[in-house]
Every structure is written in C-alpha cells, then in structure tokens.
Amino acid sequence: MTNDAIRQKAEAYVAMEENAHFADEIKTLLAQENWEELSDRFWRDLDFGTGGLRGVIGGGDNRINPRVIRKATQGLANYILTRVPQGERGVAIAYDSRLYSDLFAQEAARVLAANGIKVWLFTSLRPTPVLSFAVRQLGACAGIMVTASHNPAIYNGYKVFWEDGAQVVPPHDSGIISEVRQVSGDVPALDVQEAQEKGLIIPIDKEIDEPYQAMVVSQALNLPLIKEKGKDLKLVYTPLHGTGLVPVENVMAELGIPVTTVPEQRDPDGNFPTAPYPNPEMAPALELALKLAKEKDADLVMATDPDADRLGIAVPDGEDWVLVTGNQLGALLTDYIFRTQKEAGSLPAHPAFVNTIVTSLFQNRIAESYGAESFRVLTGFKYIGEKIRQFEAEGDKTYIFGGEESYGFLVGSAVRDKDAVSAAAMTAEMALWNRSRGKSVMDHLRELYGKFGFWKETLISREFEGQKGVETMDALMASLRQDPPKSIGEDEVVALRDYREGSTTHLTDGTVAKDIHLPSSNVLQFEFSDGGMVTARPSGTEPKIKFYASLCGNGEGAAQKVEERIATIEQWVGERINALNA
C-alpha cells in the first residue's frame, strides 16, 4: 500500500472517529509521517471472525476502537433487523475489566438503540458466563461481551452470543460477518440518556447476579459434606485483576468455604500490573497466589482470567506445589461429577459428555466408564453450546459436563459458555471430597492414571505477527497438507485428518474417507498407530499457530517414554517452521 493510500484511509478514519483520544493517535502519526506504524494500522480492516473481534487497542482500521465497535454493532443490528421479529429484538451487553471495555460496551448499546433494538446493559463489569446466563434469563435474541479474555493489556475484543446463550455458530456467524463487511460510512449512535428515557437502554445488575449465583450454588453434588467440612478447606484465590472476584467470593461464602483472595490482584485493573499475561494457564500469573498459599498452608489455589471464563488451579504434592493443566483438571472434574452422580443414583438415563478435538481423550475414557456417551467437537466453546442445544432439541441425551484443554469448563447447562465460577465451586468440592477420604488432588489424578493409563498433553504455540505472519501461517498449513510427515520421531503417522475437507487420509495405503461430520475448519490432525495425535490449528483470535500433542503410555516407565515423545514432537514443529523460512 502506498503512503498516499495509507493517508487517505487514515484521514477517512479520523473523519468518522468521534472519540478524540483515538482520532488524535492517528493525527499524531500522520503529522510524524510514521508510515510504518500507519501501514500496520490500516493495511487491512480488523477481521470480524466467527467469534467476533479481537485486536490491539488503538486508532485505525486494524485496531479495536469506538469506530470499529460501532461498525461491528451496526452489522449485528442489520442482521437482527432482518432475522428477528420486532417484539423479540433485545440484546444483553456486558464487559470486563479491560481498558476501554466500558466505553466499547456503551458504544455498542448506543448503536443498537439507534436501530430501535432494546439493550440490557450491565451497570459494571461482569464475567462472560454471567452474560451468557443473562441472555437466557432475559429472553434476549443476542448478547455482546466486551473482552479479550486472557490476552495482555494491549488487547480488547467483542464476542457475539445468540439467543441460546452460546456464541454464534452457523448460519448466524457467517450472516453477521457478511452484514459487518457491508457497513461503511458514519454509524449513528443514540445518546445514552435519550436511549434510557425511551426504554431502549435498560441498566441491569442484581436481577441477573442473584439468580446466577443461586444457580451455581445449586449445582453442588454433596452439600452435607460441604456444610460439615467446607470451613476446613484452605482456599487461596486470585481474580487476576478481573471480573471473578464478586461472584467467586459470594458463591464460596454461600457454600461456607472461606476464601483468602490475593490482595495485590483483588481489584479490577485493565493494566494487569502484577500479571502482564493474565492467563491462569501460565505459571507467572499464579506466583503471588502460590506465595500466599505457602504462607497460609493452603489446600488449593485457584485463578480466574479477566472475564472469569477460564479456571486454573495449583495443589500441594508433598513438599511441592503443582500447577494442574486444563486437561488434568478436566479429567478430575469429569471423574468426580460422573462418579458422584452415579453413586447417588442421580445420573440421568442417557448422560452426555462433550469436549473438543484438541482436548485429551483421557476425559472421554473416564466419562464413558460411567456409562456416558462422549462427543468431540471443533475447538471453540460455542460448539459445545451448540451440542447442548442439539441434545435439548432431540430430547434423547442430557448434558452433564464438558470442557476444553484451555482451562474452560461448563457444569450443567444453565450457561452456554465456559464458566470459571461454577468450575471453581465444583473444584473446591472435588478437593474437599478428596480431603475427606484422606487423599490429595494429585492422589486422585494418580488413581486415574492407574486405571486409564498415563496421559500427557502439550501445547506448542508459534506467533507470526503482521501481514507477513499471516502469509507464513497460510504457507505452513499448506505445506503440512501437501507434504504430511510419514513419522514424527519413532511414531509412525498412520492417518491425516483434515477438518477443512472433512476427510481422513490413511497414509499406509493412501485411501481417503469423507468421515468427518463437523463444520469445515482449518485444522489438521496427525494420528499415530497407538492413538496418540498431533493437531495443527491456526488461532482464530491471535496471530499464531497452535500445535497440540496428546500421548498415552502404559506400564513401567510410561511417563518417561511419553515425555521423550513430547520432546521429539516439539523438535519436529521447530524443524517444519525453519524449513519453511529457509
């Protein structure tokens, strides 16, 4: 793109951006003739994908800002106006603790109001699962959550939910994307006070908070144990400067489980001063919590990400503390939930468990051992929500529990997105149950390894920034399709599953079967003869490709052998990327 073309796009943005802060950023860059930075901000429009928006905060078409939020919301409004009857047009909006989240939520509300669409707007920050719950509770036709989940402070985002409380899936996702791409020029937005006077913006808070928290408490499986022994559980919690503080503390108080919250990370703060990467998957985010846990001789550490849809935990194991992975916690909760319900005789006739294609099969084996039918869906919790809706429509299965490896879990179906608040309550109950039988959480995990084999998973992420990065990611996926590995280390690759084409290629004889009945997705899965696998998937929200490895071993020395195989896979990923760049 030439400098003149960049200037034209930048000046057009400034003319339409009503917020002085964001407009002035671009004016300053133009005055400085900083073409490199301007090019990065205007070489493309920030992509509205199947999950919504996520980008760096700032002025420009390739950033997230009031102008981009308005454009996205006008596209959503156009879709609603053509698909939803007038009397059913209502949208719930929530936002997290990130920088400008409140502003972006208000901008979205103003645009919807200008289109005559009623908005229920939370008066202060709320978790993503509360927004999902609100959509269902209010009978809204859609929902908007302003959040960038667990990303660093420079990011924000915008997720769209449909009437069932799950993030949008086909055909709504592509329909909304099409409408967003057609929006151009100024986007009208109604004044907040005028919109409230007309009944188009309705503030909400406790009328959602109270039933949501009551729902979480009602999911407890062993209330007598909690009431008797809950006060003895030593729990340290951190909301990582996010939205989890109030609901987690309130739910634990109702259950009678005392919580010590990390004081330095208690208050919401979009700068995340003590956790630059506010991601409970990453050890540095839990450092302060672990320090406090050691001082308090705690039984359990829990952390929720800024929008409280992901839960990470750490537990003592002898003299050390261990960070439990998302796959491991999913396995522990699967076993506890299905075991407890089966022993109590409360497991429905046709129970169902759902996780994603990149999540450990360990969890599926556990659920199936209790008579549940297990299902695997594409990456993205919206597909778990879609599966729950399918169960309800067909009436032949009851969803019990599900999750994904990236620390997202859903207990029950009152919410249709991952819910760290309900997962935290169930995790505390699971830890308390283990304590009551003289076992630790890690003892529980080792019991499961003894029964189902030793499972280990790893995630290998490689980032590719900017326009060149997108081209590199595309080339890497193309090379993996055209020249799949025959082996990775000593593991023979016996099959290539291509989720974009819906096919499995059996590499031993070259036969191809159209046997994947899921929506098309740019994902490749390399399967080994023993059932292990490596999955390659470009992120839908970040400039990176993720490689997921999942292996299982049995017998003496299984753990060491699996570790060695994981190391070989990590080396292979590096070699494939280096070969592409050579």
N, C-alpha and C positions, 0 to 999 in steps of 0.2 A: 504494500500500500504506500502510495507517495505521500510526502509531507502535506501537499495541498489537500489530498483526500482525507488525511487524518484531521487536518484543520477544519474542514467542512463538517465532519462528523462531530468533532469536539464542540464547535460553535453551535451546532444544532442541539446537542445535549444541553449546553448552558442555557439556551433559549427556552428549553422545556423543563429544566430542573428548578422548581420553586424553592428548594431548600438552599439557603445561602452558603452553608458550610460545604456542601458537596459541589455546588456550582463554582465556588471560589477555588477549590482544589484544581479544577480544570483551567480556570482563568490564569492561575499562577503558572501552571505547566506551559500554557500557551505563551505567556509572557517570557518565560525562560527558554522557549523553543526546545523543550525537553522531548524530542521526538521519540526517543527510545521508550520512555515511560508512557507517553501518549499512545504510541503504537500498541503497547501491551493493553492499554485500557480501551482501545477502540478497534482492534483487528477483527473482533467478532462481537456479536451480542452474547451476553451471559446466557448460556443454554438453559432453557426451561425443559428439564427432562421428565422422565416418567414419575420421579419423586418430587418434582418441584424445582426450586432454585437452591444453589449453594455457591457462594463466592466470597472473594475478599471484599471487605467494606471499603467503599470509596466512590468518587465520582467517575463516571464513564459507563459506556455500554457493556463493558466486560467486567463490571463490578456490581456489587449489590448496594442499592441506594434508593431513596424515595421514588425517583423516576422509574427505575426498573421494577420496584414493588408495585407501583401504580399500573404499569403496563401488564404485568402478570395478572394482577387482580381484575383488570378490565377484561382480559381474556377469559378468566374464570367466570366473571359476571355474564359475558356474552354466552358462554356455554350453558350456564344456569338458566338464562332467559329463554333459550331455545329448547331446553330439555325438561325443565321443572315447572309444573303448574304454578300459577301465580300465588295461590294460597299456601304453598309449601316452600316458598323461597325464603330460607333463613340460614345464616352461616354463623357458626361459633368461631371465635378467634381468641387464641392465647399466645403468650410469648414468654421467653425465658429471660435469663439474667444477662444476656449478651449486650454488647454495645449497640445502641440504637434499636434494640428489639421493640421497646415500647413505641418508638416513633414509627417503625415499619408496620406494626400491628394497627396503629391508628390510621396510617395512610391507607392500608387495605380496607379498614372499616369505612373510611370516608368515600372510597371509590364505590364500594358495594352500595352504600347508602345513596350515592348519586344515581345509581341504577335502579333505585326503588327496592333493593333487596335488604331485608331486615338483618341486623347483626347483633349477636350477643357477644359483648366484648368484656373479657375479664378485667377487673379493676387493677390487678397487679400480676406479677409473674406467676406462672403455673407450669407444672410438668406436662410433657407430651401426653402421658396416659390420662391425665385429667381432661385434656382437650378431647381425646377420643371418647372418653366417658360422657363428656358434656354433649357431644354431637348426638349420641344415642338418647341421653336423658331429655334433651330439649326437642328431639324430633327435627333436628336441623337437616337440611339437604346436603350440607357440606361443612367442612371445617378448615381452618388455616392455623398452622403452628409456626410461629417465627422462631427459628432455632437453627444452629449449625451443629447441634448435638455435641460431640466430644472434640471438635476441632479447636485449634488455637484461637486466641482472641481476635486475630485479624479477620476471621470469618464470621458470616452470618448466613441464614438461609430461610427457606419458606417451603413448608410442606403442605400439600393439599390432601384432605380426607373427604370421603364420600359419606353418604347417609348412614351406612352401617358402622361408622366409626373407624374404618380401616383406611389406610392411604389408598389413593386411586389406583385402579388396575384397568386393563382393557375392558370395554372400549373407552372408558372415561378419560384415561390418561392421554391417549393419542388425540382424543377430541379436544381436550383442554389445550394441549400443546399446539394444535392447529389454530385454535382461536387466538392464543397468545401471539403467535407468529404473525397474525394478520393485523395486530394492533399497531397503529402508527399515529404520530402527531400528539397533540395535547390530550391528556386523560382527565376528565372532570372529577372533582372530589368535593363532596359536600362538607360544609363547616360542621365540626363536631357538635357544637351546641345546637345548631339548627336541626341536625340529624336526630339528636336526643329529643328535642321538642316535638318532632314529627313521629317519634316512636320507631325510628329506623336504626338507632344505636341504643341498645339496652345494656347497662352495666350488670355484670353477674359476679358473684363470689360464693357466699356460704350455701346458696341453694344448690350448688354443684359440689362444693367441698365436703359438706356433711354427708350426703348420700354416698359419695365416692369413698370416703374413709370408712364409713359403716360397711360398705361392700367388701373392702379389703379385710377388715376385722372378721367379717362373717365367713371368710374362706378358711379360717383356721380349722385344722383337722383334729386337733387334740386340745380343746380348751381346758379340760380338767388339769392336764399336765402343765399348761401354760399358767393357769391361775395358781397352781400349787408351787411350781418351781421357777416360773418366769423371773421372779425377783432376784434369783440367784445367778442368772446369766449376766456375765460382764461383757457388755457390748460397747465398742467404740465405733463411731460413725462420722463420716465426712461427706457433706454435700458438694465439696469441691467448688464452693462459691456459687452454687446453682440453686435450682428450684426445689430440691428434695427435702430441705430442712423441715418445713412445717408439716407436710403430710407424713414423713417418716417418724418424726418425733411424736406427732399426735397419735398415729396408729400404735406405736410401741407403748405409749402411755396408756392407751385404752386396753392393750393386752396385758399391761402390768410388767413390761420388760423395761428396766431402766437403761437409758442411753447416755453415754458420755460423748458429746459432739466435739470434734476438734475445734478449739476456739479460733485459731487463725484462719480457718476455712469456713466458718459458720455463716458469715454474711455474704449475700449475693454481690458479685463484683465481676463485671464483664471483662476486666483486665486480667483476671485469674492470677493475681500477684504471687501466690505461693505454688501455683501449678500451671506453668506455661502450656502444658499439654494436659488439659483437664479430662483425662481419659482413664477410667478405672481399669483398663486393660494394661496400663503401663505402670511399672513399679515406682517411678519417681512421684507419681500422683498420690501414692499411699504412704510416702515417707513419714509425714507428720502424724498420720493415724497410727502407723506402726510404732513410732516412738512413744506416743501416748499409751498405746496398748501394752507395751512392755512395762511402763511405769505403773499402770493400773492392774497388771497381771490379768489381762482380759482373756475372754474365751473366743472372741470373734471380732474381726474388723470388717466393716462394710463401707463401700464408697459408691455414690451415685454420680453420674455425669451431669453436666449443667442442666439438661432438660429432663433428668431423672427417668430416662427410659432404659438405661444400662446399669447393671449392678456388678461390682467387683468385690471379692472378699479375700481375706487372708486369715489363716488359722494357725495356732501353735502346733508344732510337731516335735515333741521332745523339748530340746533347748532352743530350737529354731522356730522362725515363723515362715510359713509357706504361702505364696500367692497362688490361689486356686484359679485355674484357667476357666474360660467360659464353657468349654467342652466338659470339663470335670464337674463344675457346678451344675450344669445341665443334667449330667448323669446322676449326681447325688440327689437333686430335686426330683428327677424322674423316678428314681427308686423309692424315695421317701413318700411321695404323693401316691403312687400306684400301690405300694406296699400297704400304706396306712389305710387307704380306702378299701383295698381287698380284704384286709384283716378285719375291718369294721363292718364288712358286708355292704358298703355304700357305693362300690364301684358299679356304674351303670352296665346294662347288658352288653352294649357294644361301644366300649371306650375307645377313644382315638388319641393318638399322639402325633404331633407334627413338628418336623424340623426341616432345615434346608439342605440342599445337596452338598454344601461345603461344611456341614456340621458332622460331628463324629457319629458313625454308625453304632458306637458303644451305647448311646442313648436309645436307639431303636431296638437294640437287642434286649435292653433292660425292660422297656415298655412291653415288648412282645412277650417277655417271660411271665408277665402278669395277665396275659390274655388280651392285651390291647392290640389294635390294628395300627400300624405306624405308616406315616406318609412323609414323603420328602418333596419339597417344593423349591422353586428358584430362590436365589438369595434376595432378601428383602422381606421384612416382616409383613408387608402388605399381602404377600402370597399366603402367609399363614392365616391372616384375617379373611382372605378370600376362601380358603379351605373351610374355615368355621362357618361362613355363610352358606357354603355348599352343603355341609352336614345338616344345617338347620333346614335348608330348602328340601332336602331329600328325606330328612327325618329318620335316618337309619343308623346314625352314629352320634356319639356325644363327645365333644372335645373336652379333654381333661387338662392337658398341659402341652407346652411346646416351646421351642426357642431356637436360637441361632448361636453359632460359636462366638460371635462378637458381643457376648455378655448380655444378650437380650432374651428375656423370658416372659411368658404370659401364663398366669394361673387362672383357669376359668375363662369365661367368655364375655364378662361384663364390659371389658375393654377390648379393643381390636388392634392394639399395637403393643409393643413390648412395654412392660410395666415394672420398673425397678422398685416401686413402693410395695406392691404385692409380693414381688420376688424377695424383697428384704424381709418382710414379715414371715414368709414361708421358710426362708433360710434360717432365720432366728429360731423358728420352731424346730427345724431339722437339727440344728446344732444342740438345742435343748433336749431333743429326743435321744440323740447320741450320748449326751452327758448323763441322762437318766439311766442308760444301760451300761454306764462305765466305759464308754468308748469316746474317742475323739472323731472329729470330722474326717481326718486323714485315715483313721482306722476303718471308718465306713468305706472310704474310697478303696482302700486295700482289699477289703472284703469283696467289693465289686470286681476288682482286677482278678481276684482268685476265682471268681465264678465265670467271668466273661472274657478273660484274657487281658494282658497289659496293653492299653491303648495310649498312643501319644500323637498329638497333632502339633503342627507349627504353621505359622503364617509368615510368608516372606513377601514383603512389600517393596516395590521399586517405584520411585517417583520420577515423573517426566514432566517438567514444567514448560508452560508456554506452547506456542503453535508448533514448534519443532517436536516438543514432547508428545503431542497428540499424534503426529506423524510417526514417531518412533513406536508408540504403543500399537498403532494400527499395523505397522510392519512386523512387529514381534508376533502378534496374534496370527497374521497371515503366514508367517514362516512356520509357526507351530502347526497350523492346519496342513500346509503343503508338505512339510518335512517333519512329521511327528517322530519322536525318539523311539527306537526299537527297544531300548533298555535305558534305565537310569541306574548307574552303578551295576550291581548284580541283579537288580529287579527287572525282569522282562516285562515290557509293556504289551499286554495282550489285546487291549481294546482302546479305541479313542471314541469318547462320547462327545458329540458336537451338539450343544444345546441351541445353537443358532439354526442348524439344519434339521434338528430333531432326529438325528441318526447316530447309530453306533457302528463304527468300522472295526471289524475283528482283524487285527493285524496279522494273526497267524495264517489266515487263508484269504484275506482281502475282501471278505464278504461284507456287505453293508445292509443294515436293517433300519427301517424307519420306525423306531420303537420308543421314542421319547415323546410323550404326550403332554408337554408343557409349553407355555408361551415361548416364542423364539427369544433367545438371549445369547449374547456374545460370550459364551463360556465353553471352555474345553476341559475335558476330564480324561486323564490317562490312568487306566486301571492296570494293576499288577495281577499276577496269577493267584496270589493269596488273598485278594480282596482289598489290598491297600490301594491308595489312589493319590494322584496329584491333580489339583484343579487350578486352571489359569482363568482369571476373570478381571477385566478392566473395571475399576471402580466407577460406579455411576455418579458419584458425588465429589470425587477427588482426583487429581491428575496422577494416578498411579495404577499399576497392575499388581494384583494380589495373587500369589501362589499359595494354595492351601494343601498341605500334605497331611495325610491321615494313615497311620500304620498300626497294626496289631501284632503282638507276638505272644507265644505261649511257651510254657516250660521254663527250665532253668536258664538264666542269662537272658531272658526275653527283653528286659528293659534295656540292657546294654546294646543288644543287637538292633533294637528299634532306634536307639539314639544314633548309632552308626549309620543306619539307613537314612535317617533325617538329615545328618550332616552331608551325606552324599547328594541328596536332593538339593540342598542349599547351594552346593558347589555347582551342580548342573544348571540351576537357574542363572547363576552368575556367568557361566560359560555361554549360555544361549544369548544373553544380553550383550556380552562382549563380542561375540561373533557377529552380531547384527551391526555393532558400531565399528567393526574393524574395517 
